[in-house]
Amino acid sequence: MKRFKERVKTIKAILLCIEERPAQYTPLLRAVLRDSTPWVTQSTIHWLLTESYVERPGRGTYRITERGRRLLQAIAA
């Protein structure tokens, strides 16, 4: 259960970082590393991409999708 809560915390941190505007990979990683490890952060970003919560409009740039916004609202509630 502890790992699940940590993963949800990482997901929330990533989505909050890109909620207002797209972010580059390195600044995004630095912002999330306060609450997570590099491996967890990288694997979470990959999972968010494959599940269409986040999209990559350009190389190294990440943007939240509408589906990601709904997930963020559900996590925040």
Rosetta constraint file for C-alpha pairs under 8 A:
AtomPair CA 1 CA 5 HARMONIC 6.34 0.50
AtomPair CA 2 CA 6 HARMONIC 6.25 0.50
AtomPair CA 3 CA 7 HARMONIC 6.09 0.50
AtomPair CA 4 CA 8 HARMONIC 6.21 0.50
AtomPair CA 5 CA 9 HARMONIC 6.15 0.50
AtomPair CA 6 CA 10 HARMONIC 6.25 0.50
AtomPair CA 6 CA 36 HARMONIC 7.66 0.50
AtomPair CA 7 CA 11 HARMONIC 6.19 0.50
AtomPair CA 7 CA 40 HARMONIC 7.51 0.50
AtomPair CA 7 CA 44 HARMONIC 7.58 0.50
AtomPair CA 8 CA 12 HARMONIC 6.12 0.50
AtomPair CA 8 CA 75 HARMONIC 7.68 0.50
AtomPair CA 9 CA 13 HARMONIC 6.18 0.50
AtomPair CA 9 CA 35 HARMONIC 7.66 0.50
AtomPair CA 10 CA 14 HARMONIC 6.20 0.50
AtomPair CA 10 CA 32 HARMONIC 6.91 0.50
AtomPair CA 10 CA 35 HARMONIC 6.85 0.50
AtomPair CA 10 CA 36 HARMONIC 6.39 0.50
AtomPair CA 10 CA 40 HARMONIC 7.81 0.50
AtomPair CA 10 CA 41 HARMONIC 6.72 0.50
AtomPair CA 10 CA 44 HARMONIC 7.34 0.50
AtomPair CA 11 CA 15 HARMONIC 6.18 0.50
AtomPair CA 11 CA 44 HARMONIC 6.66 0.50
AtomPair CA 12 CA 16 HARMONIC 5.99 0.50
AtomPair CA 12 CA 72 HARMONIC 6.34 0.50
AtomPair CA 12 CA 75 HARMONIC 6.98 0.50
AtomPair CA 12 CA 76 HARMONIC 7.80 0.50
AtomPair CA 13 CA 17 HARMONIC 6.23 0.50
AtomPair CA 13 CA 32 HARMONIC 5.96 0.50
AtomPair CA 13 CA 35 HARMONIC 7.97 0.50
AtomPair CA 14 CA 18 HARMONIC 6.61 0.50
AtomPair CA 14 CA 28 HARMONIC 7.13 0.50
AtomPair CA 14 CA 32 HARMONIC 6.31 0.50
AtomPair CA 14 CA 45 HARMONIC 7.67 0.50
AtomPair CA 15 CA 19 HARMONIC 5.78 0.50
AtomPair CA 15 CA 64 HARMONIC 6.67 0.50
AtomPair CA 15 CA 68 HARMONIC 7.19 0.50
AtomPair CA 15 CA 69 HARMONIC 7.77 0.50
AtomPair CA 15 CA 72 HARMONIC 6.61 0.50
AtomPair CA 16 CA 20 HARMONIC 7.83 0.50
AtomPair CA 16 CA 72 HARMONIC 7.69 0.50
AtomPair CA 17 CA 23 HARMONIC 7.40 0.50
AtomPair CA 17 CA 28 HARMONIC 6.73 0.50
AtomPair CA 17 CA 31 HARMONIC 7.49 0.50
AtomPair CA 18 CA 22 HARMONIC 5.22 0.50
AtomPair CA 18 CA 23 HARMONIC 5.79 0.50
AtomPair CA 18 CA 28 HARMONIC 7.96 0.50
AtomPair CA 18 CA 62 HARMONIC 7.11 0.50
AtomPair CA 18 CA 63 HARMONIC 5.88 0.50
AtomPair CA 18 CA 64 HARMONIC 6.01 0.50
AtomPair CA 19 CA 63 HARMONIC 7.55 0.50
AtomPair CA 19 CA 64 HARMONIC 6.06 0.50
AtomPair CA 19 CA 69 HARMONIC 7.50 0.50
AtomPair CA 21 CA 63 HARMONIC 6.94 0.50
AtomPair CA 22 CA 61 HARMONIC 6.40 0.50
AtomPair CA 22 CA 62 HARMONIC 5.39 0.50
AtomPair CA 22 CA 63 HARMONIC 4.47 0.50
AtomPair CA 22 CA 64 HARMONIC 7.31 0.50
AtomPair CA 23 CA 27 HARMONIC 7.00 0.50
AtomPair CA 23 CA 28 HARMONIC 6.13 0.50
AtomPair CA 23 CA 61 HARMONIC 5.52 0.50
AtomPair CA 23 CA 62 HARMONIC 5.42 0.50
AtomPair CA 23 CA 63 HARMONIC 6.77 0.50
AtomPair CA 24 CA 28 HARMONIC 6.14 0.50
AtomPair CA 24 CA 60 HARMONIC 5.52 0.50
AtomPair CA 24 CA 61 HARMONIC 4.44 0.50
AtomPair CA 24 CA 62 HARMONIC 6.32 0.50
AtomPair CA 25 CA 29 HARMONIC 6.00 0.50
AtomPair CA 25 CA 60 HARMONIC 5.25 0.50
AtomPair CA 25 CA 61 HARMONIC 6.06 0.50
AtomPair CA 25 CA 62 HARMONIC 7.06 0.50
AtomPair CA 26 CA 30 HARMONIC 6.16 0.50
AtomPair CA 27 CA 31 HARMONIC 6.14 0.50
AtomPair CA 28 CA 32 HARMONIC 6.29 0.50
AtomPair CA 29 CA 33 HARMONIC 5.97 0.50
AtomPair CA 29 CA 38 HARMONIC 7.58 0.50
AtomPair CA 29 CA 41 HARMONIC 7.02 0.50
AtomPair CA 29 CA 42 HARMONIC 7.97 0.50
AtomPair CA 30 CA 34 HARMONIC 7.26 0.50
AtomPair CA 32 CA 36 HARMONIC 6.34 0.50
AtomPair CA 32 CA 41 HARMONIC 7.05 0.50
AtomPair CA 33 CA 37 HARMONIC 5.85 0.50
AtomPair CA 33 CA 38 HARMONIC 6.53 0.50
AtomPair CA 33 CA 41 HARMONIC 7.25 0.50
AtomPair CA 36 CA 40 HARMONIC 6.49 0.50
AtomPair CA 36 CA 41 HARMONIC 6.39 0.50
AtomPair CA 37 CA 41 HARMONIC 6.13 0.50
AtomPair CA 38 CA 42 HARMONIC 6.07 0.50
AtomPair CA 39 CA 43 HARMONIC 6.08 0.50
AtomPair CA 40 CA 44 HARMONIC 5.94 0.50
AtomPair CA 41 CA 45 HARMONIC 6.20 0.50
AtomPair CA 42 CA 46 HARMONIC 6.27 0.50
AtomPair CA 43 CA 47 HARMONIC 6.14 0.50
AtomPair CA 44 CA 48 HARMONIC 6.08 0.50
AtomPair CA 45 CA 49 HARMONIC 6.22 0.50
AtomPair CA 45 CA 54 HARMONIC 7.94 0.50
AtomPair CA 46 CA 50 HARMONIC 6.27 0.50
AtomPair CA 47 CA 51 HARMONIC 6.11 0.50
AtomPair CA 48 CA 52 HARMONIC 6.08 0.50
AtomPair CA 48 CA 53 HARMONIC 5.07 0.50
AtomPair CA 48 CA 54 HARMONIC 5.51 0.50
AtomPair CA 49 CA 53 HARMONIC 6.11 0.50
AtomPair CA 49 CA 54 HARMONIC 5.01 0.50
AtomPair CA 49 CA 55 HARMONIC 5.86 0.50
AtomPair CA 49 CA 56 HARMONIC 7.83 0.50
AtomPair CA 52 CA 65 HARMONIC 7.12 0.50
AtomPair CA 52 CA 67 HARMONIC 7.09 0.50
AtomPair CA 52 CA 68 HARMONIC 7.40 0.50
AtomPair CA 53 CA 64 HARMONIC 6.25 0.50
AtomPair CA 53 CA 65 HARMONIC 5.48 0.50
AtomPair CA 53 CA 66 HARMONIC 7.43 0.50
AtomPair CA 53 CA 67 HARMONIC 5.37 0.50
AtomPair CA 53 CA 68 HARMONIC 3.98 0.50
AtomPair CA 53 CA 69 HARMONIC 7.73 0.50
AtomPair CA 53 CA 71 HARMONIC 7.71 0.50
AtomPair CA 54 CA 62 HARMONIC 6.55 0.50
AtomPair CA 54 CA 63 HARMONIC 5.61 0.50
AtomPair CA 54 CA 64 HARMONIC 4.50 0.50
AtomPair CA 54 CA 65 HARMONIC 5.37 0.50
AtomPair CA 54 CA 68 HARMONIC 6.25 0.50
AtomPair CA 55 CA 62 HARMONIC 5.74 0.50
AtomPair CA 55 CA 63 HARMONIC 5.33 0.50
AtomPair CA 55 CA 64 HARMONIC 6.31 0.50
AtomPair CA 55 CA 65 HARMONIC 6.57 0.50
AtomPair CA 56 CA 60 HARMONIC 7.13 0.50
AtomPair CA 56 CA 61 HARMONIC 5.56 0.50
AtomPair CA 56 CA 62 HARMONIC 4.75 0.50
AtomPair CA 56 CA 63 HARMONIC 6.24 0.50
AtomPair CA 57 CA 61 HARMONIC 6.37 0.50
AtomPair CA 57 CA 62 HARMONIC 6.78 0.50
AtomPair CA 57 CA 63 HARMONIC 7.13 0.50
AtomPair CA 58 CA 62 HARMONIC 7.71 0.50
AtomPair CA 64 CA 68 HARMONIC 5.62 0.50
AtomPair CA 64 CA 69 HARMONIC 6.79 0.50
AtomPair CA 65 CA 69 HARMONIC 6.36 0.50
AtomPair CA 66 CA 70 HARMONIC 6.44 0.50
AtomPair CA 67 CA 71 HARMONIC 6.37 0.50
AtomPair CA 68 CA 72 HARMONIC 6.14 0.50
AtomPair CA 69 CA 73 HARMONIC 6.24 0.50
AtomPair CA 70 CA 74 HARMONIC 6.25 0.50
AtomPair CA 71 CA 75 HARMONIC 6.18 0.50
AtomPair CA 72 CA 76 HARMONIC 6.01 0.50
AtomPair CA 73 CA 77 HARMONIC 6.14 0.50
